Amino acid sequence: MPKVRGALIFVAVAVLSLELAVRFVADNGMRFDLEMWKYARDVKVVSDNPRIGHKHGPNRRARLMGVEVQTNSRGLRDREFSFERAPDTRRIVMLGDSITEGWGVPVDETFSKRIERLYGERGINAEVINTGVGNWNTVQEVEYFLTEAYQYHPDIVVLNYFVNDAEPVPRSETPSVLARHCYSCTFFLGRLDSFLRRMATRQDWSDYYLTLYEDGKSQTWLAAKDAITRLAGYCRAHDVKLLVAIVPELHDVKHYRFERVTQLVRDAAAENGAGFVDLLPDLSKYDSAALWVTPPDPHPNAFANQLIATGLFHALEAFD
């Protein structure tokens, strides 16, 4: 029995030491897997609508990837907006995932806020409402718009599409106490996943993305396409303009592997009478790494957000 007790004490001390090492040594505030875990823990909540799954909680605040993330009373990473329209003000609702939310970028440098300023430079009052939420897909984004964001009564809706938006809606549930507080669990699971990918025992990220589409035949892509159709139907019925923008995957913009996905999204927009813009040409002029938040995290950085804003703004001008 003393040996068993001694072994248990050793294991407990080892586990505690690992947890403390990750919290106070390994966690420098810029590790993608740990920061995404904190985002899910501190900013997101489970939605009552299973087609949305998760969303931002209202009035949440966290420091993630070195920048402040704060949500308003309706859970948007933006300033407060009333549903009632201000007179003589153009209103645009941005739908999207973590790219639209502005992961790793100060809120004023996100492409939504940059577009507001571009309108202002032309003497146009505009409100660009950022509804982006990390890990949302097109089904979730459209469901959110049709059940809540439609109340902003926009002139224009921009659906920002990313290559992983044909993923299934993730199952969301309240995390356990261990899942909410164990830094080392997240850290070592992330290291294990990276190791297995290097050893090719797990599917490469680009191959995974392509399997989501099956050349336009997969059920997950058809669900995303149906969501685009539902959004376009609402916009036609309410005299709202719809722009579908495809934001490129930034691992390698010089040798882009997802042109077929771009064509599928372009066709879906055309079938529904929506505008379309491919933002790859605005970004492919630069080295991929110059566009990333950090080398392990290819979310668009502030410079890439500037390029996205310019490309989107030019497309929006076509609606004038």
Summary of the structure (lengths in Angstrom):
residues: 320
radius of gyration: 21.0
end to end distance: 80.0
largest distance: 80.0
contacts: 992
relative contact order: 0.12
helix: 50%
strand: 15%
